[in-house]
Structure formats: structure tokens, C-alpha cells
């Protein structure tokens, strides 16, 4: 029989780290655009006995016995994903968004093929062709970026590059771009050159689920995503597609790039899809965007330049040089973390500084919106951010700001008092 004791009894070191992390998450304002607070139900499911089960293959076609409940679970997650995103096909097995992209590329392309994607420097993702990722090493990526004047994706330029380079796939999607993607234009360019159109919706799939954003599945051949950002599910990846690509995608995920799927995570994904079908979640998704726009407006009014002129989604990129040429993203992120405002440094388009330093910050509103904050709190938060940057060398002022942050946080806790682990 397994040891019935709790983690606190078996391994107090790990138990303390879990407790400390809960306290850290609850005692600051979490503004990392790719993070959120998963529900208790999602965490129970992803910490369940499904962690014990091996079930390589797909429902009703496994290489193991004892899969009757695993089959039902995976089929439920697939059916919910298909319903939520009006997709013909879903694969819920990818361990992460990067693996979802890798499997999707190899499902329909061969190593060395040309793909077009947004450069990491301009807001794309590592897996959209960066030379430090498998994508740049194994495929011939051609990058598009932002227009230097407007800081928007210019579709005429995307078309010019596509016609010139004839990629077999065009990837749209981002991890640090705050404006709508013109799916119709991407689709028509892909059709013109006979390319597959893939949308990497990892950052915004939750806003699509909540119907606060257009559904990329209406335009794309394949949509890849993660399940733990705005959508608040268990950590992992997801691939949706038109029916014709389903078989190749399944083959690429397993046995192509993964062995056994992590069924406890699939349980957490299934619960999150269920939660995302509710009216409450739809209100949440709309509020995430309203909050981002309110926060961007406050920061802009305080003289902080928002890249691309504002936001249509859950995130914004801030150009710190608008406040002080010498201020780096690294320094600003550290001082903000010191007062309890946690975010990440981020390169801005054409950033003269290296990625570990940067001239920018990225902010996202999924977590604060889960806590119940609305536009009024975003104005307060914006002032706290501006004050912290302006008074970054004044210890007394920083202490007062930290008190202000604590007050705001105390009024909007992410987890209720009865949440397991609260002391
Ligand atoms: N690039 C990570 C982020 O946006 O934080 C996610 O893969």
C-alpha cells in the first residue's frame, strides 16, 4: 500500500516550498501575461490517480489494458475542445505548447521546409523560427515583423514575403503582440500560394473560448494552443484542426514526438474546458480585455509608451525608454517585483538591448481579472506601477507603494480562505 501521509509529513521541504509559493502568489499582484490561477477543481483533477496510468495510443486504440476510464476521460476532453472551438478535430495530448507546435509542423511538413512566422524579437514565439529553438534548427523559417512606424503587422508585407519565399506553412500568433490578427488576410495569402495556415493561439485561446475574440478555427487549417494561460486549465498543449489533418496530427503527437500522454493533465484540461463553457467564464474573458485596455490607458496617460499604440487583447508591451532612456526592462522588473508587482522584462521591437536585459516590460491581465479586479483597480494598479518606476531610488517611497500593493491584493485574493493549503 502507498504511504497515506500528506506531503507535509513525508517531505516537509517540498511542502514548505508549496506553501511558500502559494503565499508568494497571493501576496503580490501577478501580471505575467501567460499565467493565471487555476481553480481547485482543475488542480484536483490534475493531481488525481490518472497520474498512475499509461495509455499510449488514442481512445479505444491503446497499447495497454485497463484503459476504460482513461478512454472516457480523453474522449470527453476531445469532445469538449471540439465543441468549445467549433473544430472538426482535437488532440489533447501535447505536453506543452512548444510540443504542440512541433507535432503540428511535422504532421504536415518535412524537415527543411520553408515556414513563415512572426520573429521572436517582434512578439512571436521561440517555436516560430528562433534559431535557438528546434523550429529554427529544423525548418527554413522566414520571419515577418512589425511595421517600424505603426508597430502593427502589415499584411501587404506579409504577402510580399510569402510570394517571394513560397512557404509551405504560414504561422500567425504571438507571445508579445497586443493587436488583433487579420485572419482573413492571412487566409487569403495562404490560399494564394497554396500554404497551410496555422494559428498559434497559445496566449489567447482562453479569450476565444470566452467568445471575447474571433475564433481562429474559422480561418485556419490548424490551431495550436496551451491550456494553462487565460483559459486557466492544467498545464499542457492542444491541437485543433480541420478533419483532413487529424490523422497526421495524431500520428505526429504519438508516436512521433511523445510517448504516453499525461492523463492527470488531460483530466485538468477537461475540467477547464467545462468551466470555459459557462456564462461566468465568458464574462471573465471580456473583462480580461477591458482590464488590459484600462491599464494601458492609465500607463499611457502617465507617459509610458505602449507598443503598437494600445491593446486589443490581454497583454501590452511597454517601452521604458519613453520614461527614461537608461532604464532597462531588467531593472524595472526587479524593482516592481520588490514592491509586490510581478511581471516580466520583454524585448520591444528593434530593441537595442539583449533579451536578458531589454528595454521593455510585458504585462497581462488574466490573473488579476481572476481575482475579481476591474477597471477601477486597473487605474490604481497603473498608478502604482508608474510611481514605482518614478521613485525607484527612494526606499521610503517604495515601502509606501508596497503597502498600497498589499492593500489591493488583500481585497482581491485569488483563492478562498477554505482553499487547501491555507494556514
Ligand atoms: N513564451 C511564454 C510566455 O509567453 O510567457 C509562453 O510560452
Boltz pocket constraint, residues with backbone or C-beta under 6 A from the ligand:
constraints:
  - pocket:
      binder: B
      contacts: [[A, 33], [A, 34], [A, 97], [A, 125], [A, 175]]
      max_distance: 6.0
